């Protein structure tokens, strides 16, 4: 059959931009449809504005705690409207540099603004902002429509003004009191940011801790740090209802059998995301979905083998970096016909608080539940010279390995630049690099990355054999001591 396009991409966020760019670079005639601005959640309501806000809050915190560096503590006056204007200007800059339509049009991609829905398995109808409607056909279709903030069915929620990440960065006035429902990455990052900027922050979550997908020891320590900074936590708490009166929002919750009420000026919901599938008419194309989103296999194919779904709309991995990875997998399978699958074993993630918390691979609980023989090696930031020079000694590297070979099974890092350090472990795991290999690799001093080598040194030390040492002493007449490995000692 003749199709208007080789590839139709529905959605112009991180996943859609990557899919369209890869497809056109492989010689496919490509159309990308986006109902709002290109860039999606990451540019406008997620990664870019949140990290910009975190940086501003960090500057305020550093000024207030300057005595840590031998300077004078300074109580900064926060110009919150100015901070938010800066946040918006940064995301506009990112958009213009990387996401603007003309960038992709110059690559040969057709870009249309409007809403799209399926007419049949190969046909999509597009309605523009002017109301005009047209139909286009595609040989392959990639659905990359993303996800939206999930608003849970809390009693009274429809009668109370609430914030989500989608409108948080439009705030012009710093709330004196901010309640956050949700102790995941978004809730945790924004708790620290707003607390440092001057809000009285309370986080409410039904779990007994924060960041439930992370190492509990490290996430627990991060929580203690945020509590020391002034963030209040109400955990093991089920939110039962919200009310608003005279500019105050009251959140009623049940905690350990008792009623708890948190009053605030604004309420932020950080309660997860839901796939953007409404209005796509997926049934017209026979595409299967689940509660999480569009169902795909490890090649990012839907049950219709010429239709792929990538990124947040699948509900599988709601990270920008995984959106790009899934887009590459989908287009490689569709265009090149080369089998490619999602690398689900080496998915890193980072919560960009200060200190950062990062993870890749198996968690210790996963290994224990699967009865996988392993050993955990640790290295504290307090023994990392670069951390000492910069006064960033709060942190710990934990690596789970096959003890005999040093094969890395998983790693977690709490500390400054954890996002960069975890990348080293992700590369190592992906390419079969062991702790022995890392320990034998020259690392620059005094760099943050030396922490990766130092944890590898712990493996080396524990592999030291007293019997071999004694044999060397006997054969060569050496007179030094025989050192017995001490699992509790950090070198």
Secondary structure, DSSP 8 states (H G I E B T S, - for coil): ---SEEEEEE--SHHHHHHHHHHHHTT--EEEEESS-TTHHHHHTSHHHHHHHHHHHHHHHHHHTGGGGTS--------HHHHHHHHHHHHHHHIIIII-HHHHHTTT-EEEESEEEEEETTEEEEE-TTS-EEEEEEEEEEE---EEE-----BTGGGS--B-TTTGGG--S--SEEEEE--SHHHHHHHHHHHHHT-EEEEE-SSSSS-TTS-HHHHHHHHHHHHHTT-EEE-SEEEEEEEEETTEEEEEEEETTEEEEEEESEEEE---EEE--TTS-HHHHT--B-SSSB---TTSB-SSTTEEE-GGGGTS---HHHHHHHHHHHHIIIII-------TTS--EEE-SSSEEEEEE--HHHHHHTT---EEEEEEGGG-HHHHHTT----EEEEEE-TTT--EEEEEEEETTHHHHHHHHHHHHHTT--HHHHHTS---TT-TTHHHHHHHHHHHHHT--HHHHHHHHHHH---S------TT---
